[in-house]
């Protein structure tokens, strides 16, 4: 299952009440499950409440701290909302913390720097 990611354009329709109810139920049943938080973040983003979705994407990335897709989704959401430095700071901390175990956090950081045309900072 692919993680929900921030969209660059508004979704064509708001999430259905059934989808919201199911996502809320999933969070109640598994409050520490990153997938449940990711679904809630995606639905919140789709509904247009993007500022409210940002901490949900961060929670998702923290719960699944070795999942590069979730870390990248948080950084993209930050970028979309104009908060470039917060997303990059998050990715830099991840690279410092996890970089001795895997090269993946460095690649995720590089990818975000590349999108922002800031590769010399890598």
C-alpha positions as CSV (number, residue, x, y, z in Angstrom):
1,X,0.0,0.0,0.0
2,X,1.4,3.4,-1.0
3,X,1.4,6.1,1.6
4,X,-0.9,9.0,1.0
5,X,1.0,12.0,-0.2
6,X,0.2,15.6,-0.4
7,X,-1.3,16.6,-3.7
8,X,-0.1,19.6,-5.6
9,X,-3.7,20.5,-6.6
10,X,-6.9,20.2,-4.6
11,X,-8.6,16.9,-4.7
12,X,-11.7,16.9,-6.9
13,X,-14.0,16.0,-4.0
14,X,-13.8,16.0,-0.2
15,X,-13.4,12.7,1.5
16,X,-16.7,10.9,2.1
17,X,-18.1,10.7,5.7
18,X,-17.6,6.9,5.5
19,X,-13.9,7.3,4.7
20,X,-13.5,9.8,7.6
21,X,-15.4,7.5,10.0
22,X,-13.3,4.4,9.0
23,X,-10.0,6.4,9.3
24,X,-11.1,7.7,12.7
25,X,-12.0,4.2,13.8
26,X,-8.6,2.9,12.6
27,X,-6.9,5.5,14.7
28,X,-8.9,4.6,17.8
29,X,-8.1,0.9,17.3
30,X,-4.4,1.4,16.5
31,X,-3.2,4.8,17.8
32,X,0.5,4.0,17.2
33,X,0.0,2.5,13.7
34,X,1.7,4.8,11.1
35,X,-0.7,3.6,8.3
36,X,-3.7,4.8,10.2
37,X,-2.1,8.2,10.8
38,X,-1.0,8.4,7.2
39,X,-4.6,7.7,6.0
40,X,-5.9,10.4,8.4
41,X,-3.3,12.9,7.1
42,X,-4.2,12.1,3.5
43,X,-7.9,12.6,4.1
44,X,-7.2,15.8,6.0
45,X,-5.0,17.1,3.2
46,X,-7.7,16.2,0.6
47,X,-10.3,18.0,2.5
48,X,-8.3,21.2,2.1
49,X,-7.2,21.5,5.7
50,X,-3.5,21.4,4.7
51,X,-2.1,23.2,7.8
52,X,-3.9,20.6,10.0
53,X,-2.5,17.8,7.9
54,X,1.1,18.8,8.4
55,X,1.5,17.6,12.0
56,X,-0.3,14.4,11.0
57,X,2.2,13.7,8.2
58,X,5.0,14.4,10.8
59,X,3.4,12.0,13.3
60,X,3.3,9.4,10.5
61,X,7.0,10.0,9.6
62,X,8.0,9.7,13.3
63,X,6.0,6.5,13.9
64,X,7.5,4.9,10.9
65,X,10.9,6.5,11.4
66,X,12.7,4.2,8.9
67,X,10.1,4.6,6.1
68,X,11.6,7.0,3.6
69,X,8.3,7.5,1.7
70,X,6.7,8.8,4.9
71,X,9.6,11.1,5.6
72,X,9.6,12.4,2.1
73,X,5.8,13.0,2.2
74,X,6.2,15.2,5.3
75,X,9.0,17.2,3.6
76,X,6.9,17.6,0.5
77,X,3.9,18.8,2.6
78,X,6.2,21.3,4.3
79,X,7.5,22.5,0.9
80,X,4.0,22.8,-0.5
81,X,3.0,25.0,2.4
82,X,6.1,27.1,1.9
83,X,7.9,25.9,5.0
84,X,11.0,24.6,3.2
85,X,13.4,24.8,6.2
86,X,11.2,22.8,8.5
87,X,11.0,19.9,6.1
88,X,14.8,20.0,5.4
89,X,15.7,20.2,9.1
90,X,13.6,17.1,9.7
91,X,15.3,15.2,6.9
92,X,18.8,16.4,8.1
93,X,18.1,15.2,11.7
94,X,17.0,11.8,10.3
95,X,20.1,11.6,8.3
96,X,22.3,12.4,11.3
97,X,20.4,9.9,13.5
98,X,19.9,7.0,11.0
99,X,22.7,7.6,8.5
100,X,25.2,5.3,10.2
101,X,22.7,2.4,9.6
102,X,21.6,3.1,6.1
103,X,22.2,5.4,3.1
104,X,18.5,5.8,2.5
105,X,18.0,8.9,4.8
106,X,20.8,10.7,2.9
107,X,19.2,9.8,-0.4
108,X,15.8,11.2,0.8
109,X,17.5,14.4,1.9
110,X,19.4,14.7,-1.4
111,X,16.1,14.1,-3.3
112,X,14.4,16.9,-1.5
113,X,17.4,19.3,-1.9
114,X,17.4,18.4,-5.6
115,X,13.7,19.3,-6.0
116,X,14.4,22.6,-4.3
117,X,17.4,23.1,-6.6
118,X,19.7,23.2,-3.6
119,X,22.0,20.3,-4.4
120,X,25.2,22.2,-3.4
121,X,24.0,22.0,0.2
122,X,24.0,18.2,0.0
